[in-house]
Amino acid sequence: MTTHVFAETKPLSSYLVAFAVGQFEEIPVSGMKVPGRVITTKGKIELAQYAAKQMPIVLSALEEYFGVDYPYAKLDTVAVPEFPFGAMENAGLITYREDILLLDEATASQNSKERAVSIIGHELAHQWYGNLVTMQWWNDLWLNEAFASWMAAKVTHQTHPEFESNLSLSKNYVMALDSRVSTKPIRKPIKTEADIMDGLGLAYNKGEAVLDMVENYIGVDAFNKGIRQYIKDHAYKNTEADDLWNALSKASGKDVGEVLSTFIEQSSYPLINVSVDGKRLTLNQQRFVTAGTDAPAQRWTVPVSIKYGKGNTVKQTTVLLEKDSQTFELAFAPEWVYPDADAMGYYRWLLDEIQMTQLLNNAKSKLSVRERKALVSAADALLDAGFVSGGELLNILGEFIDDPHPEVVSTALGYSQSQKGTFIDESNKQKWAKFIAARAQSAIDKYGLEVKAGENTAVSKLRPTLVQLLAFEAEDRATIATATKEAKTYLSGSDKVDPYLIGTYLTIAIYNGDSRLLNQAKQVFETTKDPLKRTRLMMALGYAPTEELQSDVLAYTLTDNIKAPDLRYILAGQDYSKERKQRFRNWVYANYAEIKDKLPPFAVANIPYYTGSGCEADALIKTENFFKPKLATTPEYGRTLAKLEESVNNCVALKQREQASVEAYLNRL
């Protein structure tokens, strides 16, 4: 026997204690003030080189921001097979999913590198915020995760501006969910483990967006000063959210708690109606809700950032909206107004028709890329709220299909695809296919389908969307043939493929392939030691096309070849077509017990989404009839069913309300 004697640990929350046991390989991480290693299971250590290079860069930036050195005696990092989460911030022994941490630097796409750096930043930020200073109770877990996400975004952009990670708007991922009446505030009472997991993704993204808004309101320097003092005052102690609010208020001289409490302790967010009369700017706020929804009235304290212009003069100001209605004076009478300067506001906004037209006329020349991307998202939200018609939204999205920046083009195409999911039926299927393919054609003509020497990486990131539209919407035979050829090259072991396109190529090839190709993909999946390759193959396997092949893959998910944390990757592709989605639903009902037993416990609550999500009232009814009798043994289904009911009913109502407008627009084209 061997006895190991450990140094005494400084005060540490028990959830941050970790052991890793296995047949490991390791490489040292140099350039840090403490010793560290990246540790993998055998045969994968060469894929750890990129992470080992990035950790000292990210750690140094964080030490500079916090004004306090990394607080623990070592920093080990473990790539864990079969890990159900992205990563976990255990003090001095951080664990990650393999496909996040391990990549071949020579062949990996910038997407993969950005993901690795961002999540490394998130987990390292936790070493101060969450570990060194720990929240008193789980009701403030949202702040742990929100702050780590916010800090990761900041440090990723600081250390790798070439990633353009500042164009990723966290609010766009969650505002639709947050506006529902079934959604709970991100700071809420926590009594059970299920309470913690409920809405956890909302906590990350809404919290990050709200912190962005507050930093913008009080200033970058004041925010940093408050954070530094907070860390120093509360090291190795427990805190509540008010402790941070007080530190930020003291540093800035502004009442931060007044702003944050209204966004954190309430669900949803304000819709700000903006009107301009000469130099007078009037803001009215009300709760943002889906059209036809009855919800209690709420009020927020909102820092509203306004960008406005006349001719070549552009100005920016931030005002504090504390009442239902307030009027402010601008420096001059503007020709156009954009009510979300720098895309920092966690709110939606509404302009009258004339002002909206003026804004759209000036958007490409006067708004930043980030602002244009937020504008597209805001327009999409106004359809849900009933302030623009379906046809008007499709017209606005069309304005940005030829935007100068590929990221904005991708966003506009994405929202067009999303609306297709709502409004498509058998009668207009071909019209939608032509519409989406035509929308993509201008970008295809501009950027091409193959990588060009020296092209902007943003183009490489957009191209998979264009190729996917050509294959799935236009059913372009040449694109499908290219995808199949490239997929077979990749499956044969070659790395001479476009790292941005290969995932899309695999999906297209499997969807248009046969049992031989499917079996080859399975074989490579089972034998490769490359975690990223495994993930790409799992996502592609979810697109098996025919009834027989789809059934084969679904049965495969319940074998030992697919581990519990990986089940979601294959299941994600099952709802591409109406026929495949229905076959998947039938399979879930028939195999419910096995699926439930296989999933990690925290993921069980999501099973009703497999059968009930979408825009079909009949599917919702069947889902409710199946899962409601199981509430006694699995009470967490109750929250999921409530969210599903609201989501599906909202979608059905939207389709009924706007179908004629969408049809008229498609017919005009």
Secondary structure, DSSP 8 states (H G I E B T S, - for coil): ----------S--GGG-----SSEEEEE--SSSS-EEEEEETT-GGGGHHHHHHHHHHHHHHHHHHTS---SS-EEEEEETT-SSSEE--TTEEEEEHHHH---TTT--HHHHHHHHHHHHHHHHHTTBTTTEEESSGGGHHHHHHHHHHHHHHHHHHH-GGG-GGG--GGGGTHHHHTSTT---SS----SHHHHHTTHHHHHHHHHHHHHHHHHHH-HHHHHHHHHHHHHHHTTEEE-HHHHHHHHHHHHSS-HHHHHHHHHSSSS-EEEEEEEETTEEEEEEEE---TT---------EEEEEEEEETTEEEEEEEEE-SSEEEEE-SS--SEEESSGGG--SSEEE--HHHHHHHHHHHHHHS-HHHHHHHHHHHHHHHHHTSS-HHHHHHHHHHTTT-SSHHHHHHHHHHHHHHHHHH--TTTHHHHHHHHHHHHHHHHHHH-SS--TT--HHHHHHHHHHHHHHHHTS--HHHHHHHHHHHHHHHTT---S-TTTHHHHHHHHHHT--HHHHHHHHHHHHH---HHHHHHHHHHHTT--SHHHHHHHHHHHTSTTS-GGGHHHHHTTTTSSHHHHHHHHHHHHHTHHHHHHHS-GGGGGGHHHHHH-SS-HHHHHHHHHHHGGGTTT-TTHHHHHHHHHHHHHHHHHHHHHHHHHHHHHHHH-
